[in-house]
Amino acid sequence: MPIQVGDKIPDVELKTMGANGPEPISTQEVFSGKRVVLFAVPGAFTPGCSQAHMPGFVVNADKILAKGVDRIACVSVNDAFVMSAWQKDQNAEQILMLADGNAEFARALGLELDASGWGMGVRSQRFALIAEDGVVQWIGIDTKGVDKSSAETVLSQL
């Protein structure tokens, strides 16, 4: 069953790009003591993610942060190198990019997606959530499109 409102974010190690390359970062470190907006995409550089999902968070980052959010983070089943390159490509410097290379976080949330039919293996479903101190306050999961997990929908929930 997928993670729901009131559930605690599971503690999983992800990767983020540091000054000297990929560095481990725990979800506890990302969420503990903070109000966080996290959105997940099936794949960096894919059309829907690059043209429809990420741009809304880039354009609305200041508005989201102004609503008392401490951090905006994006997670995908990609490696830290790809996430860093995508961050630069999307001008997404205000967004913490998180690599879930083995889909461990997606599985822990119950939000993995079998994309092997498209040659992409296991990925994350497209979703967004708002968490306070690691507890989910709101979650929107898309089965098609980006309506439930868009930056505009997140803003309406803050």
CYANA upper distance limits for C-alpha pairs under 8 A (distance plus 0.5 A):
  1 MET  CA    110 GLY  CA      6.21
  2 PRO  CA    109 LEU  CA      6.24
  2 PRO  CA    110 GLY  CA      4.68
  2 PRO  CA    111 LEU  CA      6.27
  3 ILE  CA      7 ASP  CA      6.81
  3 ILE  CA      9 ILE  CA      8.45
  3 ILE  CA    109 LEU  CA      5.74
  3 ILE  CA    110 GLY  CA      6.76
  3 ILE  CA    111 LEU  CA      8.24
  4 GLN  CA    136 VAL  CA      7.28
  4 GLN  CA    138 TRP  CA      8.39
  4 GLN  CA    139 ILE  CA      7.53
  5 VAL  CA    135 VAL  CA      8.13
  5 VAL  CA    136 VAL  CA      5.41
  5 VAL  CA    137 GLN  CA      5.77
  5 VAL  CA    138 TRP  CA      6.14
  5 VAL  CA    139 ILE  CA      7.27
  6 GLY  CA    135 VAL  CA      6.38
  6 GLY  CA    136 VAL  CA      5.81
  6 GLY  CA    137 GLN  CA      6.74
  7 ASP  CA    135 VAL  CA      6.12
  7 ASP  CA    136 VAL  CA      6.13
  8 LYS  CA    134 GLY  CA      6.09
  8 LYS  CA    135 VAL  CA      4.88
  8 LYS  CA    136 VAL  CA      6.78
  9 ILE  CA     27 THR  CA      7.95
  9 ILE  CA     28 GLN  CA      8.46
  9 ILE  CA    109 LEU  CA      8.07
  9 ILE  CA    134 GLY  CA      5.84
  9 ILE  CA    135 VAL  CA      6.53
  9 ILE  CA    136 VAL  CA      7.45
 10 PRO  CA     27 THR  CA      7.73
 10 PRO  CA     28 GLN  CA      8.45
 10 PRO  CA    105 PHE  CA      8.30
 10 PRO  CA    108 ALA  CA      7.02
 10 PRO  CA    109 LEU  CA      7.67
 11 ASP  CA     26 SER  CA      6.98
 11 ASP  CA     27 THR  CA      5.79
 11 ASP  CA     28 GLN  CA      6.16
 12 VAL  CA     26 SER  CA      6.12
 12 VAL  CA     27 THR  CA      6.04
 12 VAL  CA     28 GLN  CA      8.20
 12 VAL  CA    104 GLU  CA      7.73
 12 VAL  CA    105 PHE  CA      6.50
 12 VAL  CA    108 ALA  CA      8.41
 13 GLU  CA     24 PRO  CA      6.81
 13 GLU  CA     25 ILE  CA      6.18
 13 GLU  CA     26 SER  CA      4.81
 13 GLU  CA     27 THR  CA      6.84
 13 GLU  CA    105 PHE  CA      8.39
 14 LEU  CA     24 PRO  CA      6.25
 14 LEU  CA     25 ILE  CA      5.78
 14 LEU  CA     26 SER  CA      6.36
 14 LEU  CA     27 THR  CA      7.60
 14 LEU  CA     98 LEU  CA      6.79
 14 LEU  CA     99 ALA  CA      6.21
 14 LEU  CA    100 ASP  CA      5.94
 14 LEU  CA    101 GLY  CA      8.28
 14 LEU  CA    105 PHE  CA      8.14
 15 LYS  CA     22 PRO  CA      6.51
 15 LYS  CA     23 GLU  CA      5.88
 15 LYS  CA     24 PRO  CA      5.03
 15 LYS  CA     25 ILE  CA      6.06
 15 LYS  CA     79 ASP  CA      8.08
 15 LYS  CA     80 ALA  CA      6.44
 15 LYS  CA     98 LEU  CA      6.27
 15 LYS  CA     99 ALA  CA      5.47
 15 LYS  CA    100 ASP  CA      7.31
 16 THR  CA     22 PRO  CA      6.02
 16 THR  CA     23 GLU  CA      5.91
 16 THR  CA     24 PRO  CA      6.93
 16 THR  CA     25 ILE  CA      7.12
 16 THR  CA     80 ALA  CA      5.94
 16 THR  CA     83 MET  CA      8.48
 16 THR  CA     84 SER  CA      8.41
 16 THR  CA     96 LEU  CA      8.37
 16 THR  CA     97 MET  CA      6.65
 16 THR  CA     98 LEU  CA      5.68
 16 THR  CA     99 ALA  CA      6.60
 17 MET  CA     21 GLY  CA      5.96
 17 MET  CA     22 PRO  CA      4.91
 17 MET  CA     23 GLU  CA      6.42
 17 MET  CA     80 ALA  CA      6.10
 17 MET  CA     81 PHE  CA      7.45
 17 MET  CA     83 MET  CA      8.50
 17 MET  CA     84 SER  CA      6.77
 17 MET  CA     97 MET  CA      8.31
 18 GLY  CA     22 PRO  CA      6.15
 18 GLY  CA     23 GLU  CA      6.28
 21 GLY  CA     81 PHE  CA      8.47
 22 PRO  CA     80 ALA  CA      6.29
 22 PRO  CA     81 PHE  CA      7.79
 25 ILE  CA     29 GLU  CA      7.07
 25 ILE  CA     30 VAL  CA      7.85
 26 SER  CA     30 VAL  CA      7.00
 27 THR  CA     31 PHE  CA      6.55
 28 GLN  CA     32 SER  CA      5.80
 28 GLN  CA    134 GLY  CA      7.62
 30 VAL  CA     34 LYS  CA      8.33
 30 VAL  CA     36 VAL  CA      8.50
 31 PHE  CA     35 ARG  CA      7.62
 31 PHE  CA     36 VAL  CA      6.86
 31 PHE  CA    131 ALA  CA      7.83
 31 PHE  CA    132 GLU  CA      7.79
 31 PHE  CA    133 ASP  CA      6.12
 31 PHE  CA    134 GLY  CA      5.36
 32 SER  CA    132 GLU  CA      8.47
 32 SER  CA    133 ASP  CA      5.22
 32 SER  CA    134 GLY  CA      6.12
 33 GLY  CA    132 GLU  CA      7.68
 33 GLY  CA    133 ASP  CA      4.94
 33 GLY  CA    134 GLY  CA      7.98
 34 LYS  CA     69 VAL  CA      8.22
 34 LYS  CA     70 ASP  CA      6.38
 34 LYS  CA     71 ARG  CA      7.95
 34 LYS  CA    131 ALA  CA      8.42
 34 LYS  CA    132 GLU  CA      6.36
 34 LYS  CA    133 ASP  CA      5.63
 34 LYS  CA    134 GLY  CA      8.08
 35 ARG  CA     68 GLY  CA      7.78
 35 ARG  CA     69 VAL  CA      5.59
 35 ARG  CA     70 ASP  CA      5.83
 35 ARG  CA     71 ARG  CA      7.30
 35 ARG  CA    130 ILE  CA      7.73
 35 ARG  CA    131 ALA  CA      6.20
 35 ARG  CA    132 GLU  CA      4.92
 35 ARG  CA    133 ASP  CA      6.79
 36 VAL  CA     69 VAL  CA      6.29
 36 VAL  CA     70 ASP  CA      6.42
 36 VAL  CA     71 ARG  CA      5.46
 36 VAL  CA     72 ILE  CA      6.37
 36 VAL  CA     73 ALA  CA      7.87
 36 VAL  CA    130 ILE  CA      6.25
 36 VAL  CA    131 ALA  CA      5.79
 36 VAL  CA    132 GLU  CA      6.96
 37 VAL  CA     69 VAL  CA      7.48
 37 VAL  CA     71 ARG  CA      6.91
 37 VAL  CA     72 ILE  CA      5.34
 37 VAL  CA     73 ALA  CA      6.76
 37 VAL  CA    128 ALA  CA      7.66
 37 VAL  CA    129 LEU  CA      6.29
 37 VAL  CA    130 ILE  CA      5.15
 37 VAL  CA    131 ALA  CA      7.07
 37 VAL  CA    154 VAL  CA      8.44
 38 LEU  CA     72 ILE  CA      6.39
 38 LEU  CA     73 ALA  CA      5.23
 38 LEU  CA     74 CYS  CA      6.17
 38 LEU  CA     75 VAL  CA      7.85
 38 LEU  CA    128 ALA  CA      6.05
 38 LEU  CA    129 LEU  CA      5.87
 38 LEU  CA    130 ILE  CA      6.99
 38 LEU  CA    131 ALA  CA      8.47
 39 PHE  CA     73 ALA  CA      6.93
 39 PHE  CA     74 CYS  CA      5.47
 39 PHE  CA     75 VAL  CA      6.91
 39 PHE  CA    126 ARG  CA      8.02
 39 PHE  CA    127 PHE  CA      6.16
 39 PHE  CA    128 ALA  CA      4.51
 39 PHE  CA    129 LEU  CA      6.86
 39 PHE  CA    149 SER  CA      7.60
 40 ALA  CA     74 CYS  CA      6.12
 40 ALA  CA     75 VAL  CA      5.28
 40 ALA  CA     76 SER  CA      6.23
 40 ALA  CA    124 SER  CA      7.28
 40 ALA  CA    125 GLN  CA      7.52
 40 ALA  CA    126 ARG  CA      5.79
 40 ALA  CA    127 PHE  CA      5.76
 40 ALA  CA    128 ALA  CA      6.67
 41 VAL  CA     49 CYS  CA      6.65
 41 VAL  CA     53 HIS  CA      8.31
 41 VAL  CA     74 CYS  CA      8.05
 41 VAL  CA     75 VAL  CA      7.08
 41 VAL  CA     76 SER  CA      5.84
 41 VAL  CA    124 SER  CA      6.92
 41 VAL  CA    125 GLN  CA      7.13
 41 VAL  CA    126 ARG  CA      5.33
 41 VAL  CA    127 PHE  CA      7.57
 42 PRO  CA     49 CYS  CA      7.91
 42 PRO  CA     76 SER  CA      6.54
 42 PRO  CA     77 VAL  CA      7.30
 42 PRO  CA    123 ARG  CA      5.97
 42 PRO  CA    124 SER  CA      5.54
 42 PRO  CA    125 GLN  CA      6.38
 42 PRO  CA    126 ARG  CA      6.52
 43 GLY  CA     49 CYS  CA      7.27
 43 GLY  CA     76 SER  CA      6.34
 43 GLY  CA     77 VAL  CA      6.96
 43 GLY  CA     78 ASN  CA      7.23
 43 GLY  CA    123 ARG  CA      7.90
 44 ALA  CA     49 CYS  CA      6.97
 44 ALA  CA     50 SER  CA      7.45
 44 ALA  CA     76 SER  CA      7.33
 44 ALA  CA     78 ASN  CA      7.53
 44 ALA  CA     82 VAL  CA      7.61
 44 ALA  CA     83 MET  CA      7.14
 44 ALA  CA     86 TRP  CA      6.81
 45 PHE  CA     49 CYS  CA      7.15
 45 PHE  CA     50 SER  CA      5.98
 45 PHE  CA     86 TRP  CA      7.00
 46 THR  CA     50 SER  CA      6.36
 47 PRO  CA     51 GLN  CA      6.10
 47 PRO  CA     52 ALA  CA      8.10
 48 GLY  CA     52 ALA  CA      5.67
 48 GLY  CA     53 HIS  CA      6.95
 48 GLY  CA    145 GLY  CA      8.34
 49 CYS  CA     53 HIS  CA      5.31
 49 CYS  CA     54 MET  CA      6.37
 50 SER  CA     54 MET  CA      6.17
 50 SER  CA     55 PRO  CA      7.38
 50 SER  CA     90 GLN  CA      8.00
 51 GLN  CA     55 PRO  CA      6.98
 52 ALA  CA     56 GLY  CA      7.63
 52 ALA  CA    146 VAL  CA      7.70
 53 HIS  CA     57 PHE  CA      7.75
 53 HIS  CA    146 VAL  CA      6.91
 53 HIS  CA    150 SER  CA      6.71
 53 HIS  CA    151 ALA  CA      8.20
 54 MET  CA     58 VAL  CA      6.87
 54 MET  CA     90 GLN  CA      7.98
 55 PRO  CA     59 VAL  CA      6.57
 55 PRO  CA     90 GLN  CA      7.67
 56 GLY  CA     60 ASN  CA      6.43
 56 GLY  CA    150 SER  CA      7.29
 56 GLY  CA    151 ALA  CA      5.75
 56 GLY  CA    152 GLU  CA      7.66
 57 PHE  CA     61 ALA  CA      5.94
 57 PHE  CA    150 SER  CA      8.18
 57 PHE  CA    151 ALA  CA      5.64
 58 VAL  CA     90 GLN  CA      8.15
 58 VAL  CA     91 ASN  CA      7.70
 58 VAL  CA     92 ALA  CA      6.10
 58 VAL  CA     94 GLN  CA      8.09
 58 VAL  CA     95 ILE  CA      8.22
 60 ASN  CA     64 ILE  CA      6.64
 60 ASN  CA    151 ALA  CA      7.27
 60 ASN  CA    152 GLU  CA      8.35
 61 ALA  CA     65 LEU  CA      6.60
 61 ALA  CA     72 ILE  CA      8.08
 61 ALA  CA     94 GLN  CA      7.47
 61 ALA  CA     95 ILE  CA      8.42
 62 ASP  CA     66 ALA  CA      6.48
 63 LYS  CA     67 LYS  CA      7.05
 63 LYS  CA    155 LEU  CA      8.24
 64 ILE  CA     68 GLY  CA      8.00
 64 ILE  CA     69 VAL  CA      6.85
 64 ILE  CA    155 LEU  CA      6.69
 64 ILE  CA    158 LEU  CA      8.35
 65 LEU  CA     69 VAL  CA      5.15
 65 LEU  CA     70 ASP  CA      6.89
 65 LEU  CA     71 ARG  CA      7.66
 65 LEU  CA     72 ILE  CA      8.25
 67 LYS  CA    158 LEU  CA      6.96
 71 ARG  CA     95 ILE  CA      7.92
 71 ARG  CA     96 LEU  CA      7.97
 72 ILE  CA     94 GLN  CA      7.78
 72 ILE  CA     95 ILE  CA      5.70
 72 ILE  CA     96 LEU  CA      6.72
 73 ALA  CA     95 ILE  CA      5.74
 73 ALA  CA     96 LEU  CA      4.94
 73 ALA  CA     97 MET  CA      6.35
 73 ALA  CA     98 LEU  CA      7.49
 74 CYS  CA     95 ILE  CA      7.20
 74 CYS  CA     96 LEU  CA      6.69
 74 CYS  CA     97 MET  CA      5.58
 74 CYS  CA     98 LEU  CA      6.39
 75 VAL  CA     97 MET  CA      6.67
 75 VAL  CA     98 LEU  CA      5.10
 75 VAL  CA     99 ALA  CA      6.34
 75 VAL  CA    100 ASP  CA      7.12
 76 SER  CA     83 MET  CA      8.31
 76 SER  CA     98 LEU  CA      7.24
 76 SER  CA     99 ALA  CA      6.17
 76 SER  CA    100 ASP  CA      6.22
 76 SER  CA    101 GLY  CA      8.12
 76 SER  CA    123 ARG  CA      7.98
 76 SER  CA    124 SER  CA      7.03
 77 VAL  CA     99 ALA  CA      6.60
 77 VAL  CA    100 ASP  CA      5.10
 77 VAL  CA    101 GLY  CA      5.31
 77 VAL  CA    102 ASN  CA      7.11
 77 VAL  CA    103 ALA  CA      6.03
 77 VAL  CA    122 VAL  CA      8.38
 77 VAL  CA    123 ARG  CA      5.97
 77 VAL  CA    124 SER  CA      6.87
 78 ASN  CA     82 VAL  CA      6.81
 78 ASN  CA     83 MET  CA      7.16
 78 ASN  CA     99 ALA  CA      5.98
 78 ASN  CA    100 ASP  CA      6.58
 78 ASN  CA    101 GLY  CA      5.34
 79 ASP  CA     83 MET  CA      6.85
 79 ASP  CA     99 ALA  CA      5.65
 79 ASP  CA    100 ASP  CA      7.36
 79 ASP  CA    101 GLY  CA      5.53
 80 ALA  CA     84 SER  CA      6.49
 80 ALA  CA     97 MET  CA      8.37
 80 ALA  CA     98 LEU  CA      7.50
 80 ALA  CA     99 ALA  CA      5.60
 80 ALA  CA    101 GLY  CA      8.39
 81 PHE  CA     85 ALA  CA      6.72
 82 VAL  CA     86 TRP  CA      6.54
 83 MET  CA     87 GLN  CA      6.55
 83 MET  CA     97 MET  CA      6.51
 83 MET  CA     98 LEU  CA      7.54
 83 MET  CA     99 ALA  CA      6.99
 84 SER  CA     88 LYS  CA      6.93
 84 SER  CA     97 MET  CA      7.41
 85 ALA  CA     89 ASP  CA      6.65
 86 TRP  CA     90 GLN  CA      6.49
 87 GLN  CA     91 ASN  CA      6.49
 87 GLN  CA     92 ALA  CA      5.44
 87 GLN  CA     93 GLU  CA      7.00
 87 GLN  CA     95 ILE  CA      8.30
 87 GLN  CA     97 MET  CA      7.57
 88 LYS  CA     92 ALA  CA      6.90
 88 LYS  CA     93 GLU  CA      7.68
100 ASP  CA    104 GLU  CA      7.03
100 ASP  CA    105 PHE  CA      6.76
100 ASP  CA    106 ALA  CA      8.08
103 ALA  CA    107 ARG  CA      6.59
103 ALA  CA    112 GLU  CA      7.60
103 ALA  CA    122 VAL  CA      7.21
103 ALA  CA    123 ARG  CA      6.78
103 ALA  CA    124 SER  CA      7.45
104 GLU  CA    108 ALA  CA      6.58
105 PHE  CA    109 LEU  CA      6.70
106 ALA  CA    110 GLY  CA      6.74
106 ALA  CA    111 LEU  CA      5.59
106 ALA  CA    112 GLU  CA      5.33
106 ALA  CA    123 ARG  CA      7.88
106 ALA  CA    124 SER  CA      5.82
106 ALA  CA    125 GLN  CA      8.22
107 ARG  CA    111 LEU  CA      6.43
107 ARG  CA    112 GLU  CA      5.65
111 LEU  CA    124 SER  CA      6.45
111 LEU  CA    125 GLN  CA      6.01
112 GLU  CA    122 VAL  CA      7.08
112 GLU  CA    123 ARG  CA      6.19
112 GLU  CA    124 SER  CA      5.05
112 GLU  CA    125 GLN  CA      6.21
113 LEU  CA    122 VAL  CA      6.11
113 LEU  CA    123 ARG  CA      5.45
113 LEU  CA    124 SER  CA      5.72
113 LEU  CA    125 GLN  CA      5.84
114 ASP  CA    121 GLY  CA      6.65
114 ASP  CA    122 VAL  CA      5.17
114 ASP  CA    123 ARG  CA      6.80
115 ALA  CA    119 GLY  CA      7.12
115 ALA  CA    120 MET  CA      5.68
115 ALA  CA    121 GLY  CA      5.57
115 ALA  CA    122 VAL  CA      6.08
115 ALA  CA    123 ARG  CA      6.84
116 SER  CA    120 MET  CA      5.57
116 SER  CA    121 GLY  CA      4.62
116 SER  CA    122 VAL  CA      7.04
117 GLY  CA    121 GLY  CA      8.29
125 GLN  CA    141 ILE  CA      7.91
125 GLN  CA    142 ASP  CA      7.81
125 GLN  CA    143 THR  CA      8.11
126 ARG  CA    141 ILE  CA      6.64
126 ARG  CA    142 ASP  CA      6.03
126 ARG  CA    143 THR  CA      7.86
126 ARG  CA    146 VAL  CA      7.96
126 ARG  CA    149 SER  CA      7.58
127 PHE  CA    139 ILE  CA      7.69
127 PHE  CA    140 GLY  CA      6.02
127 PHE  CA    141 ILE  CA      4.78
127 PHE  CA    142 ASP  CA      6.37
127 PHE  CA    148 LYS  CA      7.80
127 PHE  CA    149 SER  CA      5.52
128 ALA  CA    139 ILE  CA      6.26
128 ALA  CA    140 GLY  CA      5.88
128 ALA  CA    141 ILE  CA      7.14
128 ALA  CA    148 LYS  CA      8.22
128 ALA  CA    149 SER  CA      5.19
128 ALA  CA    150 SER  CA      7.88
128 ALA  CA    154 VAL  CA      7.85
129 LEU  CA    136 VAL  CA      7.31
129 LEU  CA    137 GLN  CA      7.92
129 LEU  CA    138 TRP  CA      5.96
129 LEU  CA    139 ILE  CA      4.69
129 LEU  CA    140 GLY  CA      6.80
129 LEU  CA    149 SER  CA      8.26
129 LEU  CA    154 VAL  CA      8.16
130 ILE  CA    136 VAL  CA      6.47
130 ILE  CA    137 GLN  CA      6.01
130 ILE  CA    138 TRP  CA      5.71
130 ILE  CA    139 ILE  CA      7.02
130 ILE  CA    154 VAL  CA      8.25
131 ALA  CA    135 VAL  CA      5.58
131 ALA  CA    136 VAL  CA      4.81
131 ALA  CA    137 GLN  CA      5.74
131 ALA  CA    138 TRP  CA      7.62
132 GLU  CA    136 VAL  CA      7.15
132 GLU  CA    137 GLN  CA      7.26
138 TRP  CA    157 GLN  CA      8.02
139 ILE  CA    149 SER  CA      8.42
140 GLY  CA    148 LYS  CA      5.36
140 GLY  CA    149 SER  CA      5.65
141 ILE  CA    148 LYS  CA      6.35
141 ILE  CA    149 SER  CA      6.64
142 ASP  CA    146 VAL  CA      6.54
142 ASP  CA    147 ASP  CA      7.45
142 ASP  CA    148 LYS  CA      6.05
142 ASP  CA    149 SER  CA      6.93
146 VAL  CA    150 SER  CA      5.98
147 ASP  CA    153 THR  CA      7.56
148 LYS  CA    153 THR  CA      6.82
149 SER  CA    153 THR  CA      6.81
149 SER  CA    154 VAL  CA      7.24
150 SER  CA    154 VAL  CA      6.77
151 ALA  CA    155 LEU  CA      6.57
152 GLU  CA    156 SER  CA      6.84
153 THR  CA    157 GLN  CA      7.04
154 VAL  CA    158 LEU  CA      7.00
